[in-house]
């Protein structure tokens, strides 16, 4: 397995030159930038905006990062002036809203610890719409993490608070917007297949997604990855994995557990080993991989195999094939 090549002098583009994190995505991954913008727009229009706002604030407060930006034309939320950590004392919340915010808090803290009782409570409260709530919570929880990490890498973005709710396709749902992000991110091909797969598998194990843990990339196997390569991610810091991979896995862990504490050393590690385009791709990969959180949260993450692993492949157009043979 080869390390990522170091950047050559002059290759790095400073954040101010690309417009911060948002600008970097627009420059290096324009289709993903459009998908992220659409996802942020549709979430405010397909679920109670005040519930989305409170869920976003609760998730962001867990990690000390800015929350998903509420469109200005909505006006301030009913709980805008209150300390969000005291949400359990907000008497105006309905029983269903209380369940949704508790679900969001656990989703943002550690999705693998969503209990059967909490899951059942969400299903009782929202019925068939429980999945929509889960999709909205993914947006409220994960997209601000990605925005924050990108800004740490490329500098602060221009103010991203929309003055009004953008028009969205009347047929669009939060899920179809998520699907578009899932579809376009694999079109980024700057990272090598092994690094991409190790980052995915590390996230799968941290979120304890049964399906994701049971998969192995055919491209990574063809590039020389083996079972001991995959096993090394569990103790990657002391492993013999390349330093570039260790840098990528360190940022993966921080994104998942403590995004607001992304350190200067972790930022420097990415910049040392990866080009700006690769840095954007890595953050988008982690964001895409984290869609497994709502599957885990709703116990919809069952594996296709009962033992061993299943070989899969993601094409550049986002299509996925399962049940492949070993290369």
The 8 nearest C-alpha neighbors of each residue, nearest first, counted from 0:
[[1, 223, 2, 224, 222, 193, 241, 240],
 [2, 0, 3, 241, 4, 191, 193, 243],
 [1, 3, 241, 243, 4, 0, 242, 244],
 [2, 4, 272, 243, 5, 1, 273, 191],
 [3, 5, 2, 6, 272, 273, 1, 7],
 [6, 4, 272, 7, 3, 271, 273, 274],
 [7, 5, 274, 10, 4, 8, 273, 272],
 [6, 8, 10, 9, 5, 11, 4, 274],
 [7, 9, 10, 6, 11, 5, 12, 274],
 [8, 10, 11, 7, 12, 6, 13, 274],
 [9, 11, 8, 7, 6, 12, 274, 275],
 [12, 10, 9, 275, 13, 274, 6, 8],
 [13, 11, 16, 10, 14, 275, 17, 9],
 [12, 14, 16, 15, 11, 153, 17, 154],
 [153, 13, 15, 19, 154, 16, 17, 18],
 [14, 16, 18, 13, 17, 19, 154, 153],
 [17, 15, 14, 13, 18, 12, 19, 22],
 [16, 18, 22, 14, 23, 15, 19, 13],
 [19, 17, 22, 15, 16, 156, 14, 21],
 [18, 20, 156, 154, 14, 153, 155, 22],
 [19, 21, 150, 149, 23, 153, 22, 156],
 [22, 20, 24, 23, 19, 156, 25, 18],
 [21, 23, 18, 25, 17, 19, 20, 24],
 [24, 22, 20, 26, 17, 25, 21, 27],
 [23, 25, 28, 27, 21, 26, 22, 32],
 [24, 26, 29, 22, 32, 23, 28, 27],
 [27, 25, 23, 24, 28, 29, 22, 17],
 [26, 28, 24, 276, 25, 23, 29, 279],
 [29, 27, 24, 31, 25, 30, 26, 32],
 [30, 28, 25, 32, 31, 26, 27, 24],
 [31, 29, 33, 32, 28, 34, 183, 25],
 [30, 32, 34, 28, 33, 29, 183, 35],
 [33, 31, 29, 35, 25, 30, 34, 24],
 [32, 34, 36, 30, 31, 35, 37, 29],
 [35, 33, 31, 37, 180, 32, 36, 38],
 [34, 36, 38, 32, 37, 33, 31, 39],
 [37, 35, 33, 39, 38, 34, 40, 32],
 [38, 36, 40, 34, 35, 39, 41, 33],
 [39, 37, 35, 176, 40, 41, 36, 34],
 [38, 40, 36, 37, 42, 41, 35, 138],
 [41, 39, 37, 38, 42, 43, 165, 36],
 [40, 42, 44, 38, 43, 39, 173, 37],
 [41, 43, 44, 45, 40, 39, 173, 135],
 [44, 42, 48, 41, 45, 40, 46, 51],
 [45, 43, 41, 42, 46, 48, 40, 47],
 [44, 46, 42, 43, 41, 172, 173, 47],
 [47, 45, 44, 48, 43, 42, 51, 132],
 [46, 48, 50, 49, 51, 45, 43, 44],
 [49, 47, 51, 43, 50, 46, 52, 44],
 [50, 48, 52, 51, 47, 76, 53, 77],
 [49, 51, 53, 47, 52, 48, 54, 96],
 [52, 50, 48, 54, 49, 53, 55, 47],
 [53, 51, 49, 55, 50, 54, 48, 56],
 [52, 54, 56, 50, 55, 51, 57, 49],
 [53, 55, 57, 51, 56, 52, 100, 103],
 [56, 54, 139, 52, 58, 53, 57, 66],
 [55, 57, 53, 59, 66, 54, 58, 60],
 [56, 58, 54, 60, 55, 59, 53, 83],
 [59, 57, 55, 107, 61, 140, 60, 56],
 [60, 58, 66, 56, 64, 61, 57, 62],
 [59, 61, 63, 57, 62, 58, 56, 64],
 [62, 60, 59, 58, 63, 57, 108, 107],
 [63, 61, 259, 60, 59, 64, 257, 258],
 [62, 64, 60, 259, 59, 61, 65, 258],
 [63, 65, 59, 259, 62, 66, 60, 147],
 [66, 64, 59, 67, 143, 63, 147, 60],
 [67, 65, 59, 56, 55, 68, 143, 64],
 [66, 68, 143, 55, 139, 69, 65, 56],
 [67, 69, 160, 66, 70, 159, 161, 65],
 [68, 70, 71, 67, 52, 160, 161, 73],
 [71, 69, 161, 163, 72, 162, 73, 164],
 [72, 70, 162, 73, 74, 163, 161, 69],
 [73, 71, 163, 74, 70, 162, 164, 161],
 [74, 72, 71, 70, 75, 69, 163, 76],
 [73, 75, 72, 71, 76, 70, 69, 77],
 [76, 74, 79, 77, 73, 71, 78, 69],
 [75, 77, 79, 78, 49, 74, 52, 73],
 [78, 76, 79, 75, 49, 80, 81, 91],
 [77, 79, 81, 76, 80, 53, 83, 89],
 [80, 78, 76, 81, 77, 75, 82, 83],
 [81, 79, 78, 82, 77, 76, 83, 75],
 [82, 80, 78, 79, 83, 85, 86, 84],
 [83, 81, 84, 85, 80, 86, 79, 78],
 [82, 84, 85, 86, 81, 57, 56, 60],
 [83, 85, 86, 82, 57, 60, 87, 81],
 [84, 86, 83, 87, 88, 82, 89, 81],
 [87, 85, 89, 88, 83, 84, 82, 57],
 [86, 88, 85, 89, 97, 90, 84, 92],
 [89, 87, 86, 85, 90, 92, 91, 84],
 [90, 88, 86, 91, 87, 92, 85, 78],
 [89, 91, 92, 88, 87, 93, 86, 97],
 [92, 90, 89, 93, 88, 77, 78, 96],
 [93, 91, 90, 96, 89, 97, 94, 95],
 [94, 92, 96, 95, 97, 91, 90, 98],
 [93, 95, 97, 96, 98, 92, 124, 99],
 [96, 94, 124, 98, 93, 97, 99, 125],
 [97, 95, 99, 93, 98, 94, 92, 100],
 [96, 98, 94, 100, 95, 99, 92, 93],
 [97, 99, 101, 95, 96, 100, 102, 121],
 [100, 98, 96, 102, 97, 101, 103, 95],
 [101, 99, 103, 102, 97, 98, 54, 104],
 [102, 100, 104, 98, 103, 99, 97, 105],
 [101, 103, 99, 100, 105, 104, 106, 98],
 [104, 102, 100, 106, 101, 105, 54, 136],
 [105, 103, 101, 107, 106, 102, 58, 100],
 [104, 106, 108, 102, 107, 103, 109, 110],
 [107, 105, 110, 103, 104, 108, 109, 102],
 [108, 106, 104, 58, 105, 140, 109, 103],
 [107, 109, 105, 106, 104, 110, 61, 256],
 [110, 108, 111, 112, 106, 105, 107, 206],
 [109, 111, 106, 112, 113, 296, 105, 292],
 [110, 112, 109, 206, 113, 207, 295, 296],
 [113, 111, 110, 109, 114, 105, 106, 296],
 [114, 112, 110, 111, 296, 105, 117, 115],
 [115, 113, 117, 116, 112, 118, 111, 119],
 [114, 116, 118, 117, 119, 113, 120, 298],
 [115, 117, 119, 114, 118, 120, 113, 121],
 [118, 116, 120, 114, 119, 115, 121, 113],
 [119, 117, 115, 121, 120, 116, 114, 297],
 [118, 120, 122, 116, 117, 121, 115, 123],
 [119, 121, 117, 123, 118, 122, 124, 116],
 [122, 120, 124, 118, 119, 123, 125, 98],
 [121, 123, 126, 119, 125, 120, 124, 129],
 [124, 122, 120, 121, 126, 125, 119, 129],
 [123, 125, 121, 95, 122, 120, 126, 98],
 [126, 124, 129, 128, 122, 123, 121, 127],
 [125, 127, 122, 128, 123, 129, 124, 121],
 [126, 128, 129, 125, 130, 122, 131, 123],
 [129, 127, 131, 125, 126, 130, 132, 122],
 [130, 128, 125, 132, 131, 127, 122, 126],
 [129, 131, 133, 132, 128, 134, 127, 297],
 [132, 130, 134, 128, 133, 129, 135, 173],
 [131, 133, 129, 135, 130, 134, 136, 128],
 [134, 132, 130, 136, 131, 135, 293, 129],
 [135, 133, 131, 137, 136, 132, 130, 173],
 [136, 134, 132, 138, 137, 133, 42, 131],
 [135, 137, 139, 133, 138, 134, 140, 103],
 [138, 136, 134, 140, 135, 139, 141, 133],
 [139, 137, 135, 136, 142, 140, 141, 134],
 [138, 140, 55, 136, 137, 67, 141, 135],
 [139, 141, 137, 58, 138, 136, 107, 142],
 [142, 140, 144, 138, 143, 137, 139, 145],
 [141, 143, 145, 144, 138, 140, 146, 139],
 [144, 142, 146, 145, 141, 67, 147, 66],
 [145, 143, 141, 147, 142, 146, 258, 148],
 [144, 146, 142, 148, 143, 147, 149, 282],
 [147, 145, 143, 149, 144, 148, 150, 142],
 [146, 148, 150, 144, 145, 149, 143, 151],
 [149, 147, 151, 145, 150, 146, 144, 152],
 [148, 150, 20, 152, 146, 151, 147, 153],
 [151, 149, 20, 154, 155, 153, 147, 152],
 [152, 150, 148, 149, 154, 153, 147, 155],
 [151, 153, 149, 150, 154, 266, 148, 20],
 [14, 154, 152, 19, 150, 20, 151, 149],
 [153, 155, 19, 14, 150, 151, 152, 20],
 [156, 154, 19, 150, 20, 157, 153, 151],
 [157, 155, 19, 20, 21, 18, 158, 150],
 [156, 158, 159, 155, 18, 19, 21, 22],
 [159, 157, 160, 156, 161, 155, 68, 21],
 [158, 160, 157, 161, 68, 156, 21, 162],
 [159, 161, 68, 158, 70, 162, 69, 71],
 [162, 160, 70, 163, 159, 71, 164, 69],
 [163, 161, 71, 70, 72, 160, 164, 165],
 [164, 162, 72, 70, 161, 71, 165, 73],
 [163, 165, 70, 166, 40, 161, 162, 72],
 [166, 164, 163, 40, 167, 161, 41, 37],
 [165, 167, 164, 168, 40, 41, 169, 163],
 [166, 168, 169, 165, 41, 171, 40, 37],
 [167, 169, 171, 170, 166, 172, 41, 37],
 [170, 168, 171, 167, 172, 166, 41, 44],
 [169, 171, 168, 172, 167, 175, 173, 176],
 [172, 170, 168, 169, 175, 176, 173, 167],
 [173, 171, 175, 174, 176, 170, 45, 41],
 [172, 174, 176, 175, 42, 41, 177, 134],
 [173, 175, 177, 172, 176, 178, 134, 131],
 [176, 174, 178, 172, 177, 173, 171, 179],
 [175, 177, 173, 179, 38, 174, 178, 172],
 [178, 176, 174, 180, 179, 175, 173, 181],
 [179, 177, 175, 181, 176, 180, 182, 174],
 [178, 180, 182, 176, 177, 181, 34, 183],
 [179, 181, 177, 182, 34, 178, 183, 184],
 [182, 180, 178, 179, 287, 183, 184, 177],
 [183, 181, 317, 179, 180, 184, 178, 316],
 [182, 184, 180, 186, 185, 181, 31, 317],
 [183, 185, 186, 187, 182, 181, 31, 180],
 [186, 184, 315, 187, 317, 183, 182, 316],
 [185, 187, 315, 184, 183, 316, 188, 317],
 [188, 186, 185, 184, 189, 280, 28, 315],
 [187, 189, 190, 186, 185, 191, 315, 280],
 [190, 188, 277, 187, 191, 276, 280, 274],
 [191, 189, 188, 277, 195, 192, 194, 280],
 [190, 192, 193, 194, 195, 189, 188, 3],
 [191, 193, 219, 195, 194, 218, 196, 190],
 [194, 192, 219, 196, 195, 191, 197, 224],
 [195, 193, 197, 196, 192, 191, 244, 198],
 [194, 196, 192, 198, 193, 197, 199, 191],
 [195, 197, 199, 193, 198, 194, 200, 192],
 [198, 196, 200, 194, 199, 195, 201, 193],
 [197, 199, 201, 195, 196, 200, 248, 194],
 [200, 198, 196, 202, 197, 201, 288, 203],
 [199, 201, 203, 197, 202, 198, 196, 204],
 [202, 200, 198, 204, 203, 199, 197, 205],
 [201, 203, 205, 199, 200, 204, 206, 198],
 [204, 202, 200, 208, 206, 201, 211, 212],
 [203, 205, 207, 201, 202, 206, 200, 212],
 [204, 206, 202, 207, 203, 201, 255, 252],
 [205, 207, 203, 204, 208, 111, 202, 110],
 [208, 206, 204, 205, 203, 111, 209, 212],
 [209, 207, 203, 211, 206, 210, 295, 300],
 [208, 210, 212, 302, 300, 211, 301, 207],
 [211, 209, 302, 213, 300, 301, 212, 208],
 [210, 212, 213, 208, 203, 214, 209, 200],
 [211, 213, 209, 210, 203, 214, 208, 204],
 [212, 214, 308, 210, 211, 309, 302, 209],
 [215, 213, 309, 308, 211, 212, 310, 311],
 [216, 214, 310, 311, 309, 217, 308, 213],
 [215, 217, 219, 311, 218, 312, 310, 220],
 [216, 218, 220, 219, 312, 310, 311, 221],
 [219, 217, 221, 216, 220, 192, 222, 312],
 [220, 218, 193, 192, 222, 216, 221, 217],
 [219, 221, 224, 217, 223, 222, 218, 225],
 [220, 222, 218, 219, 223, 326, 217, 224],
 [223, 221, 219, 220, 224, 218, 193, 192],
 [224, 222, 220, 221, 225, 0, 219, 193],
 [223, 225, 220, 219, 228, 222, 193, 226],
 [226, 224, 228, 227, 220, 223, 229, 219],
 [225, 227, 229, 228, 230, 224, 231, 220],
 [226, 228, 230, 229, 225, 231, 224, 232],
 [229, 227, 225, 231, 226, 230, 224, 232],
 [228, 230, 226, 227, 231, 232, 225, 197],
 [231, 229, 227, 232, 228, 233, 226, 234],
 [232, 230, 228, 233, 229, 235, 234, 227],
 [233, 231, 235, 234, 230, 229, 201, 197],
 [232, 234, 231, 235, 230, 201, 229, 204],
 [235, 233, 232, 236, 231, 237, 238, 230],
 [234, 236, 232, 238, 231, 237, 233, 245],
 [235, 237, 234, 238, 245, 232, 249, 240],
 [238, 236, 235, 234, 239, 240, 231, 245],
 [239, 237, 235, 240, 236, 231, 234, 232],
 [238, 240, 241, 237, 235, 231, 236, 242],
 [239, 241, 238, 244, 242, 245, 235, 231],
 [242, 240, 244, 243, 2, 239, 245, 1],
 [241, 243, 245, 244, 246, 240, 2, 272],
 [244, 242, 246, 241, 272, 245, 2, 3],
 [243, 245, 247, 246, 241, 242, 194, 248],
 [244, 246, 242, 248, 247, 243, 249, 235],
 [245, 247, 243, 249, 244, 268, 248, 269],
 [248, 246, 244, 250, 245, 249, 251, 243],
 [249, 247, 251, 245, 250, 246, 198, 244],
 [250, 248, 246, 252, 251, 247, 245, 253],
 [249, 251, 253, 247, 252, 248, 254, 265],
 [252, 250, 248, 254, 249, 253, 247, 255],
 [253, 251, 255, 249, 250, 254, 256, 248],
 [252, 254, 257, 250, 258, 256, 255, 251],
 [253, 255, 258, 251, 252, 256, 250, 257],
 [256, 254, 252, 253, 251, 257, 258, 202],
 [255, 257, 253, 254, 252, 258, 108, 109],
 [256, 258, 253, 260, 259, 62, 254, 255],
 [259, 257, 254, 253, 260, 261, 144, 62],
 [258, 260, 62, 63, 64, 257, 261, 147],
 [261, 259, 258, 257, 262, 253, 62, 63],
 [260, 262, 258, 259, 253, 265, 263, 257],
 [263, 261, 265, 264, 260, 266, 267, 259],
 [262, 264, 266, 265, 267, 261, 268, 151],
 [263, 265, 267, 262, 266, 268, 261, 269],
 [266, 264, 268, 262, 267, 263, 250, 269],
 [267, 265, 263, 269, 268, 264, 152, 270],
 [266, 268, 270, 264, 265, 269, 271, 263],
 [269, 267, 265, 271, 266, 246, 270, 264],
 [270, 268, 266, 271, 267, 272, 273, 246],
 [269, 271, 267, 268, 273, 272, 266, 274],
 [272, 270, 268, 269, 267, 273, 5, 6],
 [273, 271, 5, 243, 269, 270, 3, 268],
 [272, 274, 270, 269, 277, 278, 271, 275],
 [273, 275, 277, 276, 6, 278, 11, 270],
 [276, 274, 278, 277, 11, 279, 273, 12],
 [275, 277, 279, 27, 274, 278, 280, 189],
 [278, 276, 280, 274, 279, 275, 189, 273],
 [279, 277, 275, 281, 280, 276, 273, 274],
 [280, 278, 276, 282, 277, 281, 283, 24],
 [281, 279, 277, 283, 278, 282, 284, 276],
 [280, 282, 284, 278, 283, 279, 277, 285],
 [283, 281, 285, 279, 284, 280, 286, 145],
 [282, 284, 286, 280, 285, 281, 287, 279],
 [285, 283, 281, 287, 286, 282, 288, 280],
 [284, 286, 288, 282, 283, 287, 289, 281],
 [287, 285, 283, 289, 284, 288, 282, 145],
 [286, 288, 284, 289, 285, 290, 181, 283],
 [289, 287, 285, 290, 286, 284, 199, 291],
 [290, 288, 291, 286, 287, 292, 285, 202],
 [291, 289, 292, 288, 287, 293, 137, 286],
 [290, 292, 289, 294, 293, 295, 288, 208],
 [293, 291, 295, 290, 294, 289, 296, 110],
 [292, 294, 296, 295, 133, 291, 297, 290],
 [293, 295, 299, 291, 300, 297, 292, 296],
 [296, 294, 298, 292, 293, 297, 300, 208],
 [295, 297, 293, 294, 298, 292, 110, 113],
 [296, 298, 294, 299, 295, 293, 118, 130],
 [299, 297, 295, 300, 296, 294, 301, 118],
 [300, 298, 294, 297, 301, 295, 296, 293],
 [301, 299, 294, 210, 295, 298, 209, 208],
 [302, 300, 210, 209, 299, 303, 298, 208],
 [303, 301, 210, 209, 304, 213, 300, 305],
 [302, 304, 301, 210, 305, 309, 213, 308],
 [305, 303, 302, 306, 308, 309, 307, 213],
 [304, 306, 303, 307, 302, 308, 213, 301],
 [307, 305, 304, 308, 213, 309, 303, 302],
 [308, 306, 213, 305, 309, 304, 214, 310],
 [307, 309, 213, 214, 306, 310, 215, 304],
 [308, 310, 214, 322, 213, 215, 311, 304],
 [309, 311, 215, 323, 322, 214, 216, 217],
 [312, 310, 321, 216, 320, 217, 323, 322],
 [311, 313, 320, 319, 216, 217, 314, 321],
 [314, 312, 319, 318, 317, 320, 315, 311],
 [313, 315, 317, 316, 318, 319, 312, 185],
 [314, 316, 186, 185, 317, 313, 187, 318],
 [317, 315, 314, 318, 186, 182, 183, 185],
 [318, 316, 182, 314, 315, 185, 313, 183],
 [317, 319, 314, 316, 313, 320, 182, 315],
 [320, 318, 313, 312, 314, 317, 321, 311],
 [319, 321, 312, 311, 313, 318, 322, 323],
 [322, 320, 311, 323, 310, 319, 312, 309],
 [321, 323, 310, 309, 311, 324, 320, 312],
 [324, 322, 310, 321, 311, 325, 320, 309],
 [323, 325, 326, 310, 322, 217, 311, 309],
 [324, 326, 323, 217, 310, 220, 221, 309],
 [325, 221, 324, 217, 220, 218, 323, 222]]
